[in-house]
Amino acid sequence: MEEPLRRIRALHTASTITVYQAYSPEIGLPAIRDGRFPAAWRPGRMTWIKPSFLWMMYRSGWGTKGDQETVLAVEITRDGFDWALRHACLSSYVRGLHPDRDAWQRDLKRAPARVQWDPERDLHLQPLPYRSLQLGLSGEASSRYADEWIVSIADVTPLAHEIHALVEDGRLASAAQLLPQEQEYPTQAELLTHLSP
Protein backbone atom coordinates (compact mmCIF):
# COMPACT_ATOMS: atom_id res chain seq x y z
CA MET A 1 0.00 0.00 0.00
CA GLU A 2 1.35 3.42 -0.94
CA GLU A 3 2.18 5.70 1.97
CA PRO A 4 0.11 8.92 1.99
CA LEU A 5 2.03 12.19 1.93
CA ARG A 6 0.87 13.17 5.42
CA ARG A 7 -0.16 10.77 8.14
CA ILE A 8 0.26 10.58 11.90
CA ARG A 9 2.14 7.37 12.66
CA ALA A 10 2.61 6.54 16.33
CA LEU A 11 2.87 3.92 19.01
CA HIS A 12 -0.58 4.09 20.61
CA THR A 13 -3.14 2.23 22.68
CA ALA A 14 -6.89 2.72 22.99
CA SER A 15 -6.30 5.62 25.41
CA THR A 16 -2.69 6.81 24.95
CA ILE A 17 -0.17 7.89 22.34
CA THR A 18 3.62 7.87 22.75
CA VAL A 19 5.60 10.94 21.72
CA TYR A 20 9.32 11.58 21.90
CA GLN A 21 11.46 14.40 23.23
CA ALA A 22 15.18 14.75 23.98
CA TYR A 23 16.65 16.79 26.82
CA SER A 24 19.80 17.38 28.77
CA PRO A 25 20.32 14.92 31.65
CA GLU A 26 19.45 17.73 34.09
CA ILE A 27 15.89 17.66 32.80
CA GLY A 28 15.61 14.16 31.33
CA LEU A 29 16.84 12.10 34.29
CA PRO A 30 14.52 13.66 36.92
CA ALA A 31 11.63 13.32 34.43
CA ILE A 32 12.37 9.59 34.06
CA ARG A 33 12.72 9.16 37.82
CA ASP A 34 9.59 11.09 38.82
CA GLY A 35 7.33 10.55 35.82
CA ARG A 36 6.92 14.30 35.41
CA PHE A 37 9.09 17.20 34.31
CA PRO A 38 11.24 18.89 36.98
CA ALA A 39 11.04 22.57 37.98
CA ALA A 40 13.87 23.35 35.51
CA TRP A 41 11.41 22.50 32.71
CA ARG A 42 9.48 25.71 32.21
CA PRO A 43 5.78 25.25 31.40
CA GLY A 44 4.34 27.74 28.98
CA ARG A 45 7.39 27.72 26.69
CA MET A 46 7.13 26.13 23.26
CA THR A 47 7.97 22.45 23.46
CA TRP A 48 7.89 20.11 20.45
CA ILE A 49 6.64 16.55 20.70
CA LYS A 50 7.22 13.99 17.96
CA PRO A 51 5.22 10.78 17.46
CA SER A 52 7.93 9.50 15.10
CA PHE A 53 10.84 7.75 16.83
CA LEU A 54 13.12 8.05 13.80
CA TRP A 55 12.37 11.75 13.40
CA MET A 56 13.44 12.19 17.02
CA MET A 57 16.61 10.26 16.23
CA TYR A 58 17.26 12.63 13.33
CA ARG A 59 16.65 15.67 15.51
CA SER A 60 18.79 14.46 18.42
CA GLY A 61 21.50 12.64 16.45
CA TRP A 62 20.56 9.35 18.12
CA GLY A 63 20.70 11.09 21.50
CA THR A 64 24.22 12.47 21.05
CA LYS A 65 23.63 16.19 20.40
CA GLY A 66 24.23 18.67 23.20
CA ASP A 67 21.27 19.09 25.55
CA GLN A 68 19.55 16.17 23.80
CA GLU A 69 21.48 13.29 25.35
CA THR A 70 18.44 11.88 27.19
CA VAL A 71 15.70 10.63 24.88
CA LEU A 72 12.28 10.29 26.46
CA ALA A 73 9.26 8.29 25.37
CA VAL A 74 6.38 10.25 26.87
CA GLU A 75 3.07 8.40 26.95
CA ILE A 76 0.21 10.90 27.00
CA THR A 77 -3.55 10.65 26.83
CA ARG A 78 -5.13 10.58 23.42
CA ASP A 79 -7.69 13.07 24.72
CA GLY A 80 -4.86 15.52 25.37
CA PHE A 81 -3.19 14.91 22.02
CA ASP A 82 -6.51 15.36 20.22
CA TRP A 83 -7.16 18.58 22.15
CA ALA A 84 -3.81 19.90 20.93
CA LEU A 85 -4.64 19.01 17.32
CA ARG A 86 -8.05 20.66 17.63
CA HIS A 87 -6.44 23.88 18.90
CA ALA A 88 -3.40 23.85 16.60
CA CYS A 89 -2.44 26.03 13.66
CA LEU A 90 0.00 25.18 10.88
CA SER A 91 3.40 26.75 11.55
CA SER A 92 3.59 28.10 7.99
CA TYR A 93 1.14 29.89 5.71
CA VAL A 94 -0.57 27.78 3.04
CA ARG A 95 -2.42 29.58 0.24
CA GLY A 96 -5.93 28.19 -0.10
CA LEU A 97 -6.01 26.63 3.37
CA HIS A 98 -5.92 30.02 5.13
CA PRO A 99 -8.02 32.97 3.89
CA ASP A 100 -4.87 35.12 3.70
CA ARG A 101 -1.50 35.58 5.37
CA ASP A 102 -2.86 38.03 7.97
CA ALA A 103 -5.58 35.61 9.04
CA TRP A 104 -3.01 32.82 9.39
CA GLN A 105 -0.74 35.07 11.51
CA ARG A 106 -3.66 35.94 13.79
CA ASP A 107 -4.54 32.25 14.16
CA LEU A 108 -0.90 31.34 14.82
CA LYS A 109 -0.57 33.99 17.51
CA ARG A 110 -3.70 32.77 19.30
CA ALA A 111 -3.15 29.01 18.91
CA PRO A 112 -1.62 27.17 21.89
CA ALA A 113 -0.32 24.47 19.52
CA ARG A 114 1.26 24.42 16.09
CA VAL A 115 1.88 21.69 13.54
CA GLN A 116 4.71 21.03 11.10
CA TRP A 117 4.75 18.19 8.59
CA ASP A 118 8.41 17.22 8.19
CA PRO A 119 9.91 14.46 6.04
CA GLU A 120 9.89 11.10 7.82
CA ARG A 121 13.32 9.47 8.15
CA ASP A 122 14.76 6.07 7.40
CA LEU A 123 17.28 4.17 9.52
CA HIS A 124 20.10 6.21 7.98
CA LEU A 125 18.10 9.34 8.96
CA GLN A 126 17.70 10.26 5.32
CA PRO A 127 14.41 11.92 4.30
CA LEU A 128 11.59 9.79 2.95
CA PRO A 129 9.02 11.05 0.40
CA TYR A 130 6.25 11.26 3.00
CA ARG A 131 5.85 13.40 6.09
CA SER A 132 5.33 12.99 9.82
CA LEU A 133 3.69 15.34 12.24
CA GLN A 134 5.60 17.44 14.75
CA LEU A 135 3.43 19.16 17.36
CA GLY A 136 4.57 22.31 19.12
CA LEU A 137 2.91 23.13 22.45
CA SER A 138 2.98 26.52 24.16
CA GLY A 139 0.96 28.38 26.76
CA GLU A 140 -2.11 26.42 27.83
CA ALA A 141 -1.16 23.39 25.72
CA SER A 142 2.33 23.18 27.23
CA SER A 143 0.94 23.44 30.76
CA ARG A 144 -1.74 20.84 30.11
CA TYR A 145 0.88 18.52 28.60
CA ALA A 146 3.07 18.70 31.68
CA ASP A 147 0.32 18.71 34.32
CA GLU A 148 -2.57 16.68 32.90
CA TRP A 149 -1.73 14.53 29.89
CA ILE A 150 1.37 12.56 30.92
CA VAL A 151 0.72 8.93 31.79
CA SER A 152 4.36 7.77 31.94
CA ILE A 153 7.88 8.79 30.94
CA ALA A 154 10.43 6.17 29.88
CA ASP A 155 14.12 6.42 29.02
CA VAL A 156 14.68 5.21 25.45
CA THR A 157 18.27 6.49 25.23
CA PRO A 158 19.73 2.95 25.48
CA LEU A 159 17.36 1.81 22.73
CA ALA A 160 18.43 4.74 20.54
CA HIS A 161 22.09 3.82 21.02
CA GLU A 162 21.47 0.12 20.39
CA ILE A 163 19.60 0.76 17.14
CA HIS A 164 22.24 3.27 16.04
CA ALA A 165 25.04 0.74 16.65
CA LEU A 166 23.22 -1.86 14.55
CA VAL A 167 22.75 0.66 11.74
CA GLU A 168 26.45 1.53 11.90
CA ASP A 169 27.24 -2.20 11.62
CA GLY A 170 25.00 -2.48 8.56
CA ARG A 171 22.56 -4.74 10.40
CA LEU A 172 19.46 -2.91 9.20
CA ALA A 173 17.01 -5.81 9.60
CA SER A 174 18.03 -6.23 13.25
CA ALA A 175 17.80 -2.47 13.78
CA ALA A 176 14.33 -2.32 12.23
CA GLN A 177 13.08 -5.09 14.53
CA LEU A 178 13.85 -2.91 17.56
CA LEU A 179 11.95 0.14 16.32
CA PRO A 180 8.71 1.04 18.10
CA GLN A 181 5.80 -0.40 16.12
CA GLU A 182 4.24 2.84 14.91
CA GLN A 183 0.82 2.46 13.30
CA GLU A 184 -1.55 4.99 11.77
CA TYR A 185 -3.04 7.06 14.56
CA PRO A 186 -6.85 6.83 14.42
CA THR A 187 -8.06 10.41 14.55
CA GLN A 188 -11.30 12.02 13.46
CA ALA A 189 -10.96 13.62 10.04
CA GLU A 190 -12.10 17.02 11.30
CA LEU A 191 -9.12 17.21 13.66
CA LEU A 192 -6.75 17.37 10.68
CA THR A 193 -8.81 19.31 8.13
CA HIS A 194 -7.28 22.65 9.16
CA LEU A 195 -3.80 21.08 9.37
CA SER A 196 -3.54 19.33 6.01
CA PRO A 197 -2.33 21.56 3.17
Secondary structure as UniProt FT lines:
FT   STRAND          9..10
FT   STRAND          16..23
FT   HELIX           25..34
FT   TURN            39..40
FT   TURN            43..44
FT   STRAND          47..50
FT   HELIX           53..60
FT   TURN            61..64
FT   TURN            66..67
FT   STRAND          70..77
FT   HELIX           78..86
FT   STRAND          88..90
FT   TURN            96..97
FT   HELIX           101..110
FT   STRAND          113..121
FT   TURN            123..124
FT   STRAND          127..137
FT   HELIX           139..144
FT   HELIX           145..149
FT   STRAND          150..155
FT   HELIX           157..168
FT   TURN            169..170
FT   HELIX           172..178
FT   STRAND          183..184
FT   HELIX           189..191
FT   HELIX           193..195
//
